[in-house]
Amino acid sequence: MSQTTVVRTIDAPIGKVFDTVAQIENFAKAVPHIVGTEFLSDVTSGVGTRFRETRRMRGKETTTELEVTEYVENDRVRIVADAGGTIWDTVFEVAPDADHVQLMLTMDARAYTFMSKLVNPFIKGFVRKAIESDMDAVKIYCEEAPNDET
């Protein structure tokens, strides 16, 4: 499936946008189809944070284990999952853009099983739509919520 990149311009402070994508609880508040999160590590923010995320997708709940592997405040956060025979390596980057913030999500999907190598090209459009939906939800959340709350 290779790499997918989605960009949104958000009218909110950079810290708010970063905290929305980098803090697991905030991301779950922003994205309506995330129906649950559970920390698997003592660390709940930054590198080493491991957690389970449950999403409702196509009427079914799917649970994935993820780990934060890179965290540079107000710059980028990398979250990696090993699911379905694929390493899902996602980087959220924030950058000032005039009076706005540019949020860029880059997902690199590296299939390592025969079945995932076969299936992933067929689900690329679905994955892109899901990523765009997440990014739209983050934009709405950041722009609608008061700037002192996340």
C-alpha positions in Angstrom: 0.0 0.0 0.0 3.0 2.2 0.6 2.5 5.8 1.8 -0.5 8.0 2.2 -0.4 11.7 3.1 -3.3 14.0 4.2 -3.0 17.7 5.1 -5.4 20.0 6.8 -5.2 23.7 7.7 -6.6 24.3 11.1 -7.6 27.6 12.7 -6.4 26.9 16.2 -3.2 27.3 18.3 -0.4 24.9 17.4 -0.3 23.5 21.0 -4.0 22.6 20.8 -3.6 20.9 17.5 -0.5 19.0 18.7 -2.1 18.0 22.0 -5.2 16.7 20.1 -3.2 14.3 18.0 -0.5 13.5 20.5 -2.5 12.9 23.6 -4.4 9.6 23.3 -7.4 10.8 25.4 -7.8 14.0 23.3 -7.5 12.2 20.0 -10.3 9.8 21.2 -12.5 12.8 22.1 -11.9 14.3 18.6 -12.5 11.2 16.5 -16.1 10.0 17.0 -15.6 6.5 15.7 -13.0 5.8 18.4 -15.2 4.1 21.0 -12.5 3.2 23.6 -8.9 3.4 24.6 -6.9 1.5 27.2 -3.3 2.2 28.3 -1.0 -0.8 28.3 2.0 1.0 29.8 2.7 3.1 32.9 3.6 5.9 30.4 0.5 7.7 29.2 2.2 10.5 27.1 5.2 10.6 24.9 7.6 7.9 23.7 6.9 4.5 25.2 3.2 5.1 25.5 1.5 1.8 24.5 -2.3 1.6 24.2 -5.2 -0.2 22.8 -7.7 1.7 20.6 -11.1 0.4 19.7 -12.8 1.9 16.6 -16.2 1.3 15.0 -15.6 0.7 11.3 -18.3 -0.5 8.9 -20.6 -1.4 11.8 -18.0 -3.5 13.6 -15.6 -2.8 16.4 -11.9 -3.3 15.8 -9.2 -3.1 18.4 -5.5 -2.3 17.6 -2.5 -2.0 19.9 -0.3 1.0 19.2 2.9 2.6 20.5 4.2 6.1 20.5 7.8 5.8 19.1 8.7 9.5 18.5 7.4 12.6 20.3 8.7 16.2 19.7 6.3 18.6 21.4 4.5 21.0 19.0 6.3 19.4 16.1 5.6 15.7 15.5 4.4 12.4 17.0 4.9 8.9 15.5 2.6 6.1 16.4 3.2 2.6 15.2 1.0 -0.5 15.1 1.5 -4.1 13.9 -1.9 -5.3 12.7 -3.2 -7.6 10.0 0.3 -8.5 8.8 1.2 -4.9 8.2 3.3 -2.3 10.1 1.2 0.9 10.2 3.7 3.7 10.8 1.9 7.1 11.2 3.5 10.5 11.7 1.5 13.6 12.6 3.4 16.8 12.0 2.2 20.3 12.9 3.7 23.6 11.6 2.7 27.2 11.7 1.0 28.5 8.5 0.4 32.2 8.7 -2.5 32.6 11.2 -3.3 28.8 11.1 -1.6 25.5 11.7 -0.9 22.9 9.1 -1.5 19.4 10.3 0.0 16.7 8.1 -0.5 13.0 8.6 1.8 10.6 6.7 1.0 6.8 7.0 3.4 4.3 5.8 1.9 0.8 5.5 4.5 -2.0 5.2 2.9 -5.4 4.6 5.0 -8.4 5.6 2.7 -11.4 5.2 1.6 -12.8 1.9 -2.1 -12.1 2.6 -1.6 -8.5 3.6 0.6 -7.9 0.5 -2.3 -9.3 -1.5 -5.1 -7.4 0.3 -3.6 -4.0 1.1 -3.7 -2.6 -2.5 -7.5 -3.2 -2.5 -8.1 -1.4 0.8 -6.0 1.6 0.0 -9.0 3.8 -0.8 -10.8 2.7 2.3 -7.7 3.5 4.4 -7.3 7.0 2.8 -11.0 7.8 3.5 -10.6 6.7 7.1 -7.5 8.9 7.5 -9.3 11.9 5.9 -12.2 11.4 8.2 -9.9 11.4 11.3 -8.2 14.6 10.0 -11.5 16.3 9.4 -12.7 15.3 12.9 -9.5 16.8 14.4 -10.0 20.0 12.5 -13.6 20.3 13.7 -12.6 19.5 17.3 -9.7 22.0 17.4 -11.7 24.8 15.8 -14.9 24.3 17.8 -13.6 23.6 21.3 -12.4 26.6 23.4 -8.7 27.2 23.0 -7.9 26.5 26.6 -9.5 23.0 26.5 -8.4 19.8 24.7 
